[in-house]
């Protein structure tokens, strides 16, 4: 095998490894986006529930003027 053949084989191996790595990273990224979207939906639900509870527990603010007015 000549030096040029060895270099070409090395480049082909490197390209194949990079292609595999890119595919793995893409799959991991897609999975992470699914998790992020699920967490975002849960956060929205919890935020809504918290706001409802906060509204229920907030004391009514009197509309009267303070006594010193």
C-alpha positions in Angstrom: 0.0 0.0 0.0 1.4 3.4 -0.9 1.4 6.4 1.2 -1.4 8.0 -0.8 -3.5 4.9 -0.3 -2.9 4.9 3.4 -3.7 8.6 3.7 -7.0 8.1 1.7 -7.9 5.1 3.9 -7.2 7.2 7.0 -9.4 10.0 5.7 -12.2 7.6 4.9 -12.0 6.1 8.4 -12.0 9.6 9.9 -15.0 10.7 7.8 -16.9 7.5 8.9 -16.1 8.1 12.6 -17.2 11.8 12.3 -20.4 10.7 10.5 -21.2 8.3 13.3 -20.4 10.9 16.0 -22.6 13.5 14.3 -25.5 10.9 14.1 -25.1 10.1 17.8 -25.0 13.8 18.8 -28.1 14.5 16.7 -30.0 11.7 18.4 -29.0 12.9 21.8 -30.0 16.5 20.9 -33.4 15.3 19.7 -33.9 13.4 22.9 -32.9 16.4 25.0 -35.4 18.6 23.1 -38.2 16.1 23.9 -37.2 16.3 27.6 -37.1 20.1 27.5 -40.5 20.3 25.9 -42.0 18.0 28.5 -40.4 20.0 31.3 -41.7 23.2 29.7 -45.3 21.8 29.7 -45.0 20.8 33.3 -43.7 24.2 34.3 -46.6 25.9 32.5 -49.1 23.7 34.4 -47.4 24.3 37.7 -47.2 28.1 37.0 -50.9 28.1 36.3 -51.7 26.2 39.4 -49.5 28.5 41.5 -51.2 31.6 40.2 -54.6 30.1 40.9 -53.6 29.3 44.5 -52.0 32.7 44.9 -55.2 34.4 43.8 -57.3 32.3 46.3 -55.0 33.1 49.2 -54.4 36.8 48.5 -56.3 38.9 51.0 -58.8 41.3 49.6 -57.4 44.8 49.4 -59.7 47.4 50.9 -60.8 50.2 48.6 -61.3 52.7 51.5 -59.0 55.6 52.0 -56.5 55.3 54.8 -57.6 56.8 58.1 -55.1 59.6 57.9 -56.6 61.1 54.8 
